[in-house]
């Protein structure tokens, strides 16, 4: 709705009001990402990228004056400075799973909560107690979540390699319930999820989009190119031809391709 209203404002020759609306919605997207679970975090990151794409596509090409561009740049600086910590999402996922186990009480009721039938699970290694198996599954899930949280704090691509190892270890954990939970709640096969961890990160991609837009807004306001950190590398790259500025990230593959591809940090 905010994007549609911003489009109407642009058609009414009110680019500043459109920018303010999109930036307000971007703050809302950041709130969705902050201290939430991974699913909600991915939703917030996707919303943020769509809003930033609208700002880049329309408003940076509009006739705003330098003061108006500087105001946009300052608001983007604030948004970047308060960018959510992705590590919280991994721990919140474990907390959500623990509450689901407590609410269900049994393995069968747990799978019923998600509209699934209970798979064949052996609790032999847990003295044939499903409750002990559930407790162990939670403890193991929390252990892996802490590893993923720690990985998210590392520079790329080390973070990607740490995530890949953790995902492969989690999906081959000796607890059959934990493996079943992964199959139930994951949209990916274990191998695909681990491989994707090497080249993609929703939170970093959203922040790349934000940093690219920050750089562009500052350039439109001041004619200067700010030095900004690249979430996938060291610093964002730039080149200038006349009055045209090109900014790019190395993206998830960690390679400088000279800024080929789209502007959203995918490569």
N, C-alpha and C positions, 0 to 999 in steps of 0.2 A: 504493500500500500504506500509506503514511504517513497519507493522508487517511482511508482506511478504518479504520485502527487508532485514529486520533483520534476518529472517529465512535463507535467502540465505547467509548472512554474517556469520552466525553460521556454516552453512555447509562448508563455505570456511575457517573455523578456524580463524574467526576474531570476537571473542566475545566482545572485547572492543568496536569496531565500532558498533556492533549490540546494545550494551547497550546505547551508545551515541545517536543512532537513536531513540530508544524507549523512552529515557528520553526527547529528543527534542519533540517527538510526545506527551508525557505526559504534557509538558508545553503548547502545543497547546490545549490539552483537558481542561486544567485549564483555558485557555483564553476563551474557549467556555462557560464554567460555570460562568465566572466572569461577574457580572453586566448584566445578561441576564434574559430571562423569565424562568419559571419553565421547560417548554418543552425542551428548549435548554440546560438548566442546567442538566436535566436528561440525555440528549444525551451526554454531555461532561463527566458526571460522569460515564456513561457506557463505553465510549471510554477509560477513564482513568483506569477503572478496568481491561479491556481487556489487556491494555499495561502492567499494573503491574503484571497480571497473567503470561504474557510471560516472564517478567523479573524474576519472582519467579520460573517458571517452568524450564527455560533453563539456565539463566545466573548465578543464585545462585548455580547451580550444575556444573558450568564450572570450568576450571582450571585458572581462573584469579588470579593474585597474590594479596597480602594484600593491596598494594598501589592502585591497580585498584578497589578493593572492597571499599576501603576508599573513592575513588573519586566518586563512585556510591552512597555511603552513604551520602556524602556531597551534592550531587545534589538532592537527595531525601529530605534531610533536608531543602534545599532551596524551593523545591516544596511544602513541608508541611508548611513552614513558610509563604508562600504566598498563602495559600489555600483560595479559594473564599469564601466570606460571603454569605451563602444561603439566608439570609434575604432580600438581594437585589432582588432576583427573585420574591418574592411575590409582592413587590411594582411595579416591572416592569410589572407584569401580569395585575395589575390594570391600569397602564398607557397604555398598549396595548389595553385593553378593551375600555378605554376612547377615544383613537384615532379612534378605530373602530366605536364607536357610532357617533363621529363627522363626520367621512367620510361617513357613511351610511345616517345619517340625520333622517331616520325613522326606526321603528322596522322592517317593512317588508324588507327594503333594507339591514338591518343588517343581517337578516337570509339568504337573497339571497347571501351575500358575502361568506357564508359558505356552499352554495349549499343546503340550507334547506328551507322548507316552514314555513311561519309564523304561530306559534301555536295560539290557541285561548287564548288571554290574556285580562283581564279586567283592564281598566285604571280608573275604577270608583273612587277608593280612591285617585286618582291623578287629580281630577276635569276633568276626561275623556281626559286628555292630555298625549299622549304617550311620548312627549318630557320631560315632568316633570317626568314620570315614568322612562325614560332612565337616567335622571340626578340622580334620587334617587337610581337606580340600581348601577350606578357608585359609588356614595358616600358610599353605603352599602358594595360594593365589596372592596373599599379602606379600610373601617373600618376593615373588616375581614382579609384583607391582612396585615394590621399593627399588628393584633393579631397573625397571623401566623409568621410574622417576629419576634415578641417578643418571641414567643414560641421557635423559632429556636435557640435563644441565651441561652436557659435554659438547664441545665443538663438533660440527659435522666434518668429515663422515664417520668419526669415531662413534658418535651417538648412534648412527645407523647400524654399524657393525654390532654394537652392544645390544641394540633392540633385536636384531636378527638372531643373535645367540640366545637371548632370553626367550623369544617366541618359540624357537625350536625346542628349547629345554622344557618350556611349559607344556607344549603339545605332546611331549613324550614322557611327561611326569608319571611315576608309578601309580598315582592315585587315579583309578578309572573314572571316578566322579568328576574330577577336575578336567580330565580329557573330554568327558561328555558335555560338561558345561561349556567348554570352548566350542565344541561342535554346535551346541544349541544357540549360543549367543553371537558367534562369529559369522560374518558374511563372506569370509574367505576360507580357502583350504589352508592348512598350516604352512605348506611350502610357499604358497602365493603370498601369504601374509608376511612371512619372514623375508622373502625376496623383495617385497615392496618396502619393507623397513629400510632397505639399503638406499633407496632412491626417492622416497617421499616422506613428508612429514606435514600434516595439515596445519599445525600451528606455525611452523617455520615458513610454509608457503604463504600463509595469510600475512605474516609479518614482513616477508619480502615484498608483497604487494603494497603494504603500508609504507615501507621504507622507499620504494621506488616513487610512490606518489609524493611522499615528503620531499624527496630530492627535486622532483619536477616542480612542485609548488614553490619551493624556495628559489628555484631558478627563474620561474616566471615573475616572482616578486622582486628579486634582487639582481638577477643576471649572474649570480655566483653559484657554483656547484658545491653543495655541502659534502663533506666526507662522512659517509654513513657505513656502519658495519653491515656486512652481508651475513644473514643467519646461516647461510650454507657455505660461507668462506671467510675471507678476511674483510675486505671492503667492497662495496658495489663498484662496478666498472662504469666508465662514462666515456663518451666521445662527443665532439661538437663539430658541426658543419654549418658555418654561418650562424644563423639564429636558432638552428635546430639542435636539440640536445637528445642524446640517446643514453639511457641508463639500463644496466642489466646486472643480474645475479648469475653466479655460476650454476645455480639450481641444484637439484638433488643429486645429479651425477658428479658434481664437484669439478666440472670442466668448464673452462672459459671458451665458449663457442662464439664469442664475438657479439653476443646479443641476438643471435638468430632465434626464431620461435616467437611465442607470445610474450606479453609483458608481465605475466603473473608469476614468474619465478619457477616455472616447470622445467627449465633447461636453458 
